[in-house]
Amino acid sequence: MHFHRRQSDLWVAVSGRFQVGLFDLRKEGGVGHTLELDPEHPQALLIPPGVAHGFLALKEATLLYMVTEAYDGTDEHGFRFDDPGLGFAWSRPDPIVTERDRTAPGLGEVIWAG
């Protein structure tokens, strides 16, 4: 799960299908939700600063990913996608994840300061 303090993201599924996890760090205690994105039901997902986001490609897929800030690495934060505190039921128990995501801290170590 990744989040930004300054940047908004806009996602559009171009092909395939995605399960998306969202966790609002701006709310005390956090609020989580999952949804699906697929091009057969066109929609854009706007993710504001302070909302952690991650996705699982449910089949081979392409995601159009637009952002409001130029990337410089200083606004990239994250925590484990499988943290029990999220309350998510991901569709696959053993997804392929990057080393960075596999070794990310737990949700309890992340503090949203607004």
MODELLER restraints for C-alpha pairs under 7 A, 6 or more apart:
rsr = mdl.restraints
at = mdl.atoms
rsr.add(forms.Gaussian(group=physical.xy_distance, feature=features.Distance(at['CA:1:A'], at['CA:52:A']), mean=5.72, stdev=0.5))
rsr.add(forms.Gaussian(group=physical.xy_distance, feature=features.Distance(at['CA:1:A'], at['CA:53:A']), mean=5.12, stdev=0.5))
rsr.add(forms.Gaussian(group=physical.xy_distance, feature=features.Distance(at['CA:1:A'], at['CA:54:A']), mean=4.69, stdev=0.5))
rsr.add(forms.Gaussian(group=physical.xy_distance, feature=features.Distance(at['CA:1:A'], at['CA:78:A']), mean=5.38, stdev=0.5))
rsr.add(forms.Gaussian(group=physical.xy_distance, feature=features.Distance(at['CA:1:A'], at['CA:79:A']), mean=5.44, stdev=0.5))
rsr.add(forms.Gaussian(group=physical.xy_distance, feature=features.Distance(at['CA:1:A'], at['CA:80:A']), mean=5.99, stdev=0.5))
rsr.add(forms.Gaussian(group=physical.xy_distance, feature=features.Distance(at['CA:1:A'], at['CA:81:A']), mean=5.01, stdev=0.5))
rsr.add(forms.Gaussian(group=physical.xy_distance, feature=features.Distance(at['CA:2:A'], at['CA:52:A']), mean=5.14, stdev=0.5))
rsr.add(forms.Gaussian(group=physical.xy_distance, feature=features.Distance(at['CA:2:A'], at['CA:53:A']), mean=5.39, stdev=0.5))
rsr.add(forms.Gaussian(group=physical.xy_distance, feature=features.Distance(at['CA:2:A'], at['CA:54:A']), mean=6.43, stdev=0.5))
rsr.add(forms.Gaussian(group=physical.xy_distance, feature=features.Distance(at['CA:2:A'], at['CA:76:A']), mean=6.96, stdev=0.5))
rsr.add(forms.Gaussian(group=physical.xy_distance, feature=features.Distance(at['CA:2:A'], at['CA:77:A']), mean=5.57, stdev=0.5))
rsr.add(forms.Gaussian(group=physical.xy_distance, feature=features.Distance(at['CA:2:A'], at['CA:78:A']), mean=4.17, stdev=0.5))
rsr.add(forms.Gaussian(group=physical.xy_distance, feature=features.Distance(at['CA:2:A'], at['CA:79:A']), mean=6.68, stdev=0.5))
rsr.add(forms.Gaussian(group=physical.xy_distance, feature=features.Distance(at['CA:3:A'], at['CA:49:A']), mean=6.94, stdev=0.5))
rsr.add(forms.Gaussian(group=physical.xy_distance, feature=features.Distance(at['CA:3:A'], at['CA:50:A']), mean=6.09, stdev=0.5))
rsr.add(forms.Gaussian(group=physical.xy_distance, feature=features.Distance(at['CA:3:A'], at['CA:51:A']), mean=5.97, stdev=0.5))
rsr.add(forms.Gaussian(group=physical.xy_distance, feature=features.Distance(at['CA:3:A'], at['CA:52:A']), mean=4.32, stdev=0.5))
rsr.add(forms.Gaussian(group=physical.xy_distance, feature=features.Distance(at['CA:3:A'], at['CA:53:A']), mean=6.34, stdev=0.5))
rsr.add(forms.Gaussian(group=physical.xy_distance, feature=features.Distance(at['CA:3:A'], at['CA:76:A']), mean=6.40, stdev=0.5))
rsr.add(forms.Gaussian(group=physical.xy_distance, feature=features.Distance(at['CA:3:A'], at['CA:77:A']), mean=5.32, stdev=0.5))
rsr.add(forms.Gaussian(group=physical.xy_distance, feature=features.Distance(at['CA:3:A'], at['CA:78:A']), mean=5.89, stdev=0.5))
rsr.add(forms.Gaussian(group=physical.xy_distance, feature=features.Distance(at['CA:4:A'], at['CA:49:A']), mean=5.25, stdev=0.5))
rsr.add(forms.Gaussian(group=physical.xy_distance, feature=features.Distance(at['CA:4:A'], at['CA:50:A']), mean=5.91, stdev=0.5))
rsr.add(forms.Gaussian(group=physical.xy_distance, feature=features.Distance(at['CA:4:A'], at['CA:75:A']), mean=5.29, stdev=0.5))
rsr.add(forms.Gaussian(group=physical.xy_distance, feature=features.Distance(at['CA:4:A'], at['CA:76:A']), mean=5.68, stdev=0.5))
rsr.add(forms.Gaussian(group=physical.xy_distance, feature=features.Distance(at['CA:4:A'], at['CA:77:A']), mean=6.21, stdev=0.5))
rsr.add(forms.Gaussian(group=physical.xy_distance, feature=features.Distance(at['CA:5:A'], at['CA:49:A']), mean=4.94, stdev=0.5))
rsr.add(forms.Gaussian(group=physical.xy_distance, feature=features.Distance(at['CA:5:A'], at['CA:50:A']), mean=5.57, stdev=0.5))
rsr.add(forms.Gaussian(group=physical.xy_distance, feature=features.Distance(at['CA:5:A'], at['CA:75:A']), mean=6.24, stdev=0.5))
rsr.add(forms.Gaussian(group=physical.xy_distance, feature=features.Distance(at['CA:6:A'], at['CA:49:A']), mean=5.58, stdev=0.5))
rsr.add(forms.Gaussian(group=physical.xy_distance, feature=features.Distance(at['CA:6:A'], at['CA:75:A']), mean=6.81, stdev=0.5))
rsr.add(forms.Gaussian(group=physical.xy_distance, feature=features.Distance(at['CA:7:A'], at['CA:49:A']), mean=5.49, stdev=0.5))
rsr.add(forms.Gaussian(group=physical.xy_distance, feature=features.Distance(at['CA:7:A'], at['CA:67:A']), mean=6.62, stdev=0.5))
rsr.add(forms.Gaussian(group=physical.xy_distance, feature=features.Distance(at['CA:7:A'], at['CA:68:A']), mean=5.56, stdev=0.5))
rsr.add(forms.Gaussian(group=physical.xy_distance, feature=features.Distance(at['CA:7:A'], at['CA:69:A']), mean=5.58, stdev=0.5))
rsr.add(forms.Gaussian(group=physical.xy_distance, feature=features.Distance(at['CA:8:A'], at['CA:47:A']), mean=5.57, stdev=0.5))
rsr.add(forms.Gaussian(group=physical.xy_distance, feature=features.Distance(at['CA:8:A'], at['CA:48:A']), mean=4.52, stdev=0.5))
rsr.add(forms.Gaussian(group=physical.xy_distance, feature=features.Distance(at['CA:8:A'], at['CA:49:A']), mean=5.37, stdev=0.5))
rsr.add(forms.Gaussian(group=physical.xy_distance, feature=features.Distance(at['CA:8:A'], at['CA:67:A']), mean=5.76, stdev=0.5))
rsr.add(forms.Gaussian(group=physical.xy_distance, feature=features.Distance(at['CA:8:A'], at['CA:68:A']), mean=5.53, stdev=0.5))
rsr.add(forms.Gaussian(group=physical.xy_distance, feature=features.Distance(at['CA:9:A'], at['CA:46:A']), mean=5.87, stdev=0.5))
rsr.add(forms.Gaussian(group=physical.xy_distance, feature=features.Distance(at['CA:9:A'], at['CA:47:A']), mean=5.04, stdev=0.5))
rsr.add(forms.Gaussian(group=physical.xy_distance, feature=features.Distance(at['CA:9:A'], at['CA:48:A']), mean=6.61, stdev=0.5))
rsr.add(forms.Gaussian(group=physical.xy_distance, feature=features.Distance(at['CA:9:A'], at['CA:65:A']), mean=6.92, stdev=0.5))
rsr.add(forms.Gaussian(group=physical.xy_distance, feature=features.Distance(at['CA:9:A'], at['CA:66:A']), mean=5.69, stdev=0.5))
rsr.add(forms.Gaussian(group=physical.xy_distance, feature=features.Distance(at['CA:9:A'], at['CA:67:A']), mean=4.52, stdev=0.5))
rsr.add(forms.Gaussian(group=physical.xy_distance, feature=features.Distance(at['CA:9:A'], at['CA:68:A']), mean=6.68, stdev=0.5))
rsr.add(forms.Gaussian(group=physical.xy_distance, feature=features.Distance(at['CA:10:A'], at['CA:44:A']), mean=6.61, stdev=0.5))
rsr.add(forms.Gaussian(group=physical.xy_distance, feature=features.Distance(at['CA:10:A'], at['CA:45:A']), mean=5.53, stdev=0.5))
rsr.add(forms.Gaussian(group=physical.xy_distance, feature=features.Distance(at['CA:10:A'], at['CA:46:A']), mean=4.53, stdev=0.5))
rsr.add(forms.Gaussian(group=physical.xy_distance, feature=features.Distance(at['CA:10:A'], at['CA:47:A']), mean=6.17, stdev=0.5))
rsr.add(forms.Gaussian(group=physical.xy_distance, feature=features.Distance(at['CA:10:A'], at['CA:65:A']), mean=5.86, stdev=0.5))
rsr.add(forms.Gaussian(group=physical.xy_distance, feature=features.Distance(at['CA:10:A'], at['CA:66:A']), mean=5.04, stdev=0.5))
rsr.add(forms.Gaussian(group=physical.xy_distance, feature=features.Distance(at['CA:10:A'], at['CA:67:A']), mean=6.24, stdev=0.5))
rsr.add(forms.Gaussian(group=physical.xy_distance, feature=features.Distance(at['CA:11:A'], at['CA:44:A']), mean=5.63, stdev=0.5))
rsr.add(forms.Gaussian(group=physical.xy_distance, feature=features.Distance(at['CA:11:A'], at['CA:45:A']), mean=5.07, stdev=0.5))
rsr.add(forms.Gaussian(group=physical.xy_distance, feature=features.Distance(at['CA:11:A'], at['CA:46:A']), mean=6.60, stdev=0.5))
rsr.add(forms.Gaussian(group=physical.xy_distance, feature=features.Distance(at['CA:11:A'], at['CA:63:A']), mean=6.71, stdev=0.5))
rsr.add(forms.Gaussian(group=physical.xy_distance, feature=features.Distance(at['CA:11:A'], at['CA:64:A']), mean=5.68, stdev=0.5))
rsr.add(forms.Gaussian(group=physical.xy_distance, feature=features.Distance(at['CA:11:A'], at['CA:65:A']), mean=4.81, stdev=0.5))
rsr.add(forms.Gaussian(group=physical.xy_distance, feature=features.Distance(at['CA:11:A'], at['CA:66:A']), mean=6.49, stdev=0.5))
rsr.add(forms.Gaussian(group=physical.xy_distance, feature=features.Distance(at['CA:12:A'], at['CA:43:A']), mean=6.48, stdev=0.5))
rsr.add(forms.Gaussian(group=physical.xy_distance, feature=features.Distance(at['CA:12:A'], at['CA:44:A']), mean=4.87, stdev=0.5))
rsr.add(forms.Gaussian(group=physical.xy_distance, feature=features.Distance(at['CA:12:A'], at['CA:45:A']), mean=6.55, stdev=0.5))
rsr.add(forms.Gaussian(group=physical.xy_distance, feature=features.Distance(at['CA:12:A'], at['CA:63:A']), mean=5.88, stdev=0.5))
rsr.add(forms.Gaussian(group=physical.xy_distance, feature=features.Distance(at['CA:12:A'], at['CA:64:A']), mean=5.07, stdev=0.5))
rsr.add(forms.Gaussian(group=physical.xy_distance, feature=features.Distance(at['CA:12:A'], at['CA:65:A']), mean=6.71, stdev=0.5))
rsr.add(forms.Gaussian(group=physical.xy_distance, feature=features.Distance(at['CA:13:A'], at['CA:37:A']), mean=5.95, stdev=0.5))
rsr.add(forms.Gaussian(group=physical.xy_distance, feature=features.Distance(at['CA:13:A'], at['CA:38:A']), mean=5.28, stdev=0.5))
rsr.add(forms.Gaussian(group=physical.xy_distance, feature=features.Distance(at['CA:13:A'], at['CA:39:A']), mean=5.37, stdev=0.5))
rsr.add(forms.Gaussian(group=physical.xy_distance, feature=features.Distance(at['CA:13:A'], at['CA:62:A']), mean=6.34, stdev=0.5))
rsr.add(forms.Gaussian(group=physical.xy_distance, feature=features.Distance(at['CA:13:A'], at['CA:63:A']), mean=4.75, stdev=0.5))
rsr.add(forms.Gaussian(group=physical.xy_distance, feature=features.Distance(at['CA:13:A'], at['CA:64:A']), mean=6.23, stdev=0.5))
rsr.add(forms.Gaussian(group=physical.xy_distance, feature=features.Distance(at['CA:14:A'], at['CA:39:A']), mean=5.63, stdev=0.5))
rsr.add(forms.Gaussian(group=physical.xy_distance, feature=features.Distance(at['CA:14:A'], at['CA:62:A']), mean=5.34, stdev=0.5))
rsr.add(forms.Gaussian(group=physical.xy_distance, feature=features.Distance(at['CA:14:A'], at['CA:63:A']), mean=5.58, stdev=0.5))
rsr.add(forms.Gaussian(group=physical.xy_distance, feature=features.Distance(at['CA:14:A'], at['CA:64:A']), mean=6.41, stdev=0.5))
rsr.add(forms.Gaussian(group=physical.xy_distance, feature=features.Distance(at['CA:15:A'], at['CA:38:A']), mean=6.82, stdev=0.5))
rsr.add(forms.Gaussian(group=physical.xy_distance, feature=features.Distance(at['CA:15:A'], at['CA:39:A']), mean=5.88, stdev=0.5))
rsr.add(forms.Gaussian(group=physical.xy_distance, feature=features.Distance(at['CA:15:A'], at['CA:61:A']), mean=4.99, stdev=0.5))
rsr.add(forms.Gaussian(group=physical.xy_distance, feature=features.Distance(at['CA:15:A'], at['CA:62:A']), mean=5.04, stdev=0.5))
rsr.add(forms.Gaussian(group=physical.xy_distance, feature=features.Distance(at['CA:16:A'], at['CA:38:A']), mean=6.20, stdev=0.5))
rsr.add(forms.Gaussian(group=physical.xy_distance, feature=features.Distance(at['CA:16:A'], at['CA:59:A']), mean=5.71, stdev=0.5))
rsr.add(forms.Gaussian(group=physical.xy_distance, feature=features.Distance(at['CA:16:A'], at['CA:60:A']), mean=5.56, stdev=0.5))
rsr.add(forms.Gaussian(group=physical.xy_distance, feature=features.Distance(at['CA:16:A'], at['CA:61:A']), mean=3.95, stdev=0.5))
rsr.add(forms.Gaussian(group=physical.xy_distance, feature=features.Distance(at['CA:16:A'], at['CA:62:A']), mean=6.47, stdev=0.5))
rsr.add(forms.Gaussian(group=physical.xy_distance, feature=features.Distance(at['CA:17:A'], at['CA:37:A']), mean=5.85, stdev=0.5))
rsr.add(forms.Gaussian(group=physical.xy_distance, feature=features.Distance(at['CA:17:A'], at['CA:38:A']), mean=4.58, stdev=0.5))
rsr.add(forms.Gaussian(group=physical.xy_distance, feature=features.Distance(at['CA:17:A'], at['CA:57:A']), mean=6.08, stdev=0.5))
rsr.add(forms.Gaussian(group=physical.xy_distance, feature=features.Distance(at['CA:17:A'], at['CA:58:A']), mean=5.47, stdev=0.5))
rsr.add(forms.Gaussian(group=physical.xy_distance, feature=features.Distance(at['CA:17:A'], at['CA:59:A']), mean=6.10, stdev=0.5))
rsr.add(forms.Gaussian(group=physical.xy_distance, feature=features.Distance(at['CA:17:A'], at['CA:61:A']), mean=6.19, stdev=0.5))
rsr.add(forms.Gaussian(group=physical.xy_distance, feature=features.Distance(at['CA:18:A'], at['CA:36:A']), mean=5.48, stdev=0.5))
rsr.add(forms.Gaussian(group=physical.xy_distance, feature=features.Distance(at['CA:18:A'], at['CA:37:A']), mean=5.13, stdev=0.5))
rsr.add(forms.Gaussian(group=physical.xy_distance, feature=features.Distance(at['CA:18:A'], at['CA:38:A']), mean=6.41, stdev=0.5))
rsr.add(forms.Gaussian(group=physical.xy_distance, feature=features.Distance(at['CA:18:A'], at['CA:55:A']), mean=6.26, stdev=0.5))
rsr.add(forms.Gaussian(group=physical.xy_distance, feature=features.Distance(at['CA:18:A'], at['CA:56:A']), mean=5.55, stdev=0.5))
rsr.add(forms.Gaussian(group=physical.xy_distance, feature=features.Distance(at['CA:18:A'], at['CA:57:A']), mean=4.61, stdev=0.5))
rsr.add(forms.Gaussian(group=physical.xy_distance, feature=features.Distance(at['CA:18:A'], at['CA:58:A']), mean=5.48, stdev=0.5))
rsr.add(forms.Gaussian(group=physical.xy_distance, feature=features.Distance(at['CA:19:A'], at['CA:34:A']), mean=6.86, stdev=0.5))
rsr.add(forms.Gaussian(group=physical.xy_distance, feature=features.Distance(at['CA:19:A'], at['CA:35:A']), mean=5.81, stdev=0.5))
rsr.add(forms.Gaussian(group=physical.xy_distance, feature=features.Distance(at['CA:19:A'], at['CA:36:A']), mean=4.55, stdev=0.5))
rsr.add(forms.Gaussian(group=physical.xy_distance, feature=features.Distance(at['CA:19:A'], at['CA:37:A']), mean=6.55, stdev=0.5))
rsr.add(forms.Gaussian(group=physical.xy_distance, feature=features.Distance(at['CA:19:A'], at['CA:55:A']), mean=5.51, stdev=0.5))
rsr.add(forms.Gaussian(group=physical.xy_distance, feature=features.Distance(at['CA:19:A'], at['CA:56:A']), mean=5.12, stdev=0.5))
rsr.add(forms.Gaussian(group=physical.xy_distance, feature=features.Distance(at['CA:19:A'], at['CA:57:A']), mean=6.54, stdev=0.5))
rsr.add(forms.Gaussian(group=physical.xy_distance, feature=features.Distance(at['CA:19:A'], at['CA:58:A']), mean=6.78, stdev=0.5))
rsr.add(forms.Gaussian(group=physical.xy_distance, feature=features.Distance(at['CA:20:A'], at['CA:34:A']), mean=5.41, stdev=0.5))
rsr.add(forms.Gaussian(group=physical.xy_distance, feature=features.Distance(at['CA:20:A'], at['CA:35:A']), mean=5.31, stdev=0.5))
rsr.add(forms.Gaussian(group=physical.xy_distance, feature=features.Distance(at['CA:20:A'], at['CA:36:A']), mean=5.87, stdev=0.5))
rsr.add(forms.Gaussian(group=physical.xy_distance, feature=features.Distance(at['CA:20:A'], at['CA:54:A']), mean=5.84, stdev=0.5))
rsr.add(forms.Gaussian(group=physical.xy_distance, feature=features.Distance(at['CA:20:A'], at['CA:55:A']), mean=4.33, stdev=0.5))
rsr.add(forms.Gaussian(group=physical.xy_distance, feature=features.Distance(at['CA:20:A'], at['CA:56:A']), mean=6.49, stdev=0.5))
rsr.add(forms.Gaussian(group=physical.xy_distance, feature=features.Distance(at['CA:21:A'], at['CA:33:A']), mean=5.98, stdev=0.5))
rsr.add(forms.Gaussian(group=physical.xy_distance, feature=features.Distance(at['CA:21:A'], at['CA:34:A']), mean=4.45, stdev=0.5))
rsr.add(forms.Gaussian(group=physical.xy_distance, feature=features.Distance(at['CA:21:A'], at['CA:35:A']), mean=6.78, stdev=0.5))
rsr.add(forms.Gaussian(group=physical.xy_distance, feature=features.Distance(at['CA:21:A'], at['CA:53:A']), mean=5.60, stdev=0.5))
rsr.add(forms.Gaussian(group=physical.xy_distance, feature=features.Distance(at['CA:21:A'], at['CA:54:A']), mean=5.26, stdev=0.5))
rsr.add(forms.Gaussian(group=physical.xy_distance, feature=features.Distance(at['CA:21:A'], at['CA:55:A']), mean=6.00, stdev=0.5))
rsr.add(forms.Gaussian(group=physical.xy_distance, feature=features.Distance(at['CA:22:A'], at['CA:32:A']), mean=5.60, stdev=0.5))
rsr.add(forms.Gaussian(group=physical.xy_distance, feature=features.Distance(at['CA:22:A'], at['CA:33:A']), mean=5.31, stdev=0.5))
rsr.add(forms.Gaussian(group=physical.xy_distance, feature=features.Distance(at['CA:22:A'], at['CA:34:A']), mean=6.11, stdev=0.5))
rsr.add(forms.Gaussian(group=physical.xy_distance, feature=features.Distance(at['CA:22:A'], at['CA:51:A']), mean=6.46, stdev=0.5))
rsr.add(forms.Gaussian(group=physical.xy_distance, feature=features.Distance(at['CA:22:A'], at['CA:52:A']), mean=5.59, stdev=0.5))
rsr.add(forms.Gaussian(group=physical.xy_distance, feature=features.Distance(at['CA:22:A'], at['CA:53:A']), mean=4.68, stdev=0.5))
rsr.add(forms.Gaussian(group=physical.xy_distance, feature=features.Distance(at['CA:22:A'], at['CA:54:A']), mean=6.81, stdev=0.5))
rsr.add(forms.Gaussian(group=physical.xy_distance, feature=features.Distance(at['CA:23:A'], at['CA:30:A']), mean=6.42, stdev=0.5))
rsr.add(forms.Gaussian(group=physical.xy_distance, feature=features.Distance(at['CA:23:A'], at['CA:31:A']), mean=5.47, stdev=0.5))
rsr.add(forms.Gaussian(group=physical.xy_distance, feature=features.Distance(at['CA:23:A'], at['CA:32:A']), mean=4.18, stdev=0.5))
rsr.add(forms.Gaussian(group=physical.xy_distance, feature=features.Distance(at['CA:23:A'], at['CA:33:A']), mean=6.45, stdev=0.5))
rsr.add(forms.Gaussian(group=physical.xy_distance, feature=features.Distance(at['CA:23:A'], at['CA:51:A']), mean=5.53, stdev=0.5))
rsr.add(forms.Gaussian(group=physical.xy_distance, feature=features.Distance(at['CA:23:A'], at['CA:52:A']), mean=5.00, stdev=0.5))
rsr.add(forms.Gaussian(group=physical.xy_distance, feature=features.Distance(at['CA:23:A'], at['CA:53:A']), mean=6.55, stdev=0.5))
rsr.add(forms.Gaussian(group=physical.xy_distance, feature=features.Distance(at['CA:24:A'], at['CA:30:A']), mean=5.32, stdev=0.5))
rsr.add(forms.Gaussian(group=physical.xy_distance, feature=features.Distance(at['CA:24:A'], at['CA:31:A']), mean=5.13, stdev=0.5))
rsr.add(forms.Gaussian(group=physical.xy_distance, feature=features.Distance(at['CA:24:A'], at['CA:32:A']), mean=6.33, stdev=0.5))
rsr.add(forms.Gaussian(group=physical.xy_distance, feature=features.Distance(at['CA:24:A'], at['CA:50:A']), mean=6.31, stdev=0.5))
rsr.add(forms.Gaussian(group=physical.xy_distance, feature=features.Distance(at['CA:24:A'], at['CA:51:A']), mean=4.35, stdev=0.5))
rsr.add(forms.Gaussian(group=physical.xy_distance, feature=features.Distance(at['CA:24:A'], at['CA:52:A']), mean=6.24, stdev=0.5))
rsr.add(forms.Gaussian(group=physical.xy_distance, feature=features.Distance(at['CA:25:A'], at['CA:50:A']), mean=5.42, stdev=0.5))
rsr.add(forms.Gaussian(group=physical.xy_distance, feature=features.Distance(at['CA:25:A'], at['CA:51:A']), mean=5.67, stdev=0.5))
rsr.add(forms.Gaussian(group=physical.xy_distance, feature=features.Distance(at['CA:25:A'], at['CA:52:A']), mean=6.87, stdev=0.5))
rsr.add(forms.Gaussian(group=physical.xy_distance, feature=features.Distance(at['CA:25:A'], at['CA:112:A']), mean=6.00, stdev=0.5))
rsr.add(forms.Gaussian(group=physical.xy_distance, feature=features.Distance(at['CA:26:A'], at['CA:50:A']), mean=5.65, stdev=0.5))
rsr.add(forms.Gaussian(group=physical.xy_distance, feature=features.Distance(at['CA:26:A'], at['CA:112:A']), mean=6.60, stdev=0.5))
rsr.add(forms.Gaussian(group=physical.xy_distance, feature=features.Distance(at['CA:26:A'], at['CA:114:A']), mean=6.73, stdev=0.5))
rsr.add(forms.Gaussian(group=physical.xy_distance, feature=features.Distance(at['CA:32:A'], at['CA:86:A']), mean=6.09, stdev=0.5))
rsr.add(forms.Gaussian(group=physical.xy_distance, feature=features.Distance(at['CA:78:A'], at['CA:104:A']), mean=6.63, stdev=0.5))
rsr.add(forms.Gaussian(group=physical.xy_distance, feature=features.Distance(at['CA:79:A'], at['CA:104:A']), mean=4.94, stdev=0.5))
rsr.add(forms.Gaussian(group=physical.xy_distance, feature=features.Distance(at['CA:79:A'], at['CA:105:A']), mean=4.91, stdev=0.5))
rsr.add(forms.Gaussian(group=physical.xy_distance, feature=features.Distance(at['CA:79:A'], at['CA:106:A']), mean=5.30, stdev=0.5))
rsr.add(forms.Gaussian(group=physical.xy_distance, feature=features.Distance(at['CA:79:A'], at['CA:107:A']), mean=5.57, stdev=0.5))
rsr.add(forms.Gaussian(group=physical.xy_distance, feature=features.Distance(at['CA:80:A'], at['CA:101:A']), mean=6.32, stdev=0.5))
rsr.add(forms.Gaussian(group=physical.xy_distance, feature=features.Distance(at['CA:80:A'], at['CA:102:A']), mean=6.95, stdev=0.5))
rsr.add(forms.Gaussian(group=physical.xy_distance, feature=features.Distance(at['CA:80:A'], at['CA:104:A']), mean=5.22, stdev=0.5))
rsr.add(forms.Gaussian(group=physical.xy_distance, feature=features.Distance(at['CA:80:A'], at['CA:105:A']), mean=5.94, stdev=0.5))
rsr.add(forms.Gaussian(group=physical.xy_distance, feature=features.Distance(at['CA:80:A'], at['CA:106:A']), mean=5.40, stdev=0.5))
rsr.add(forms.Gaussian(group=physical.xy_distance, feature=features.Distance(at['CA:80:A'], at['CA:107:A']), mean=6.69, stdev=0.5))
rsr.add(forms.Gaussian(group=physical.xy_distance, feature=features.Distance(at['CA:83:A'], at['CA:106:A']), mean=6.14, stdev=0.5))
rsr.add(forms.Gaussian(group=physical.xy_distance, feature=features.Distance(at['CA:83:A'], at['CA:107:A']), mean=6.34, stdev=0.5))
rsr.add(forms.Gaussian(group=physical.xy_distance, feature=features.Distance(at['CA:85:A'], at['CA:107:A']), mean=6.84, stdev=0.5))
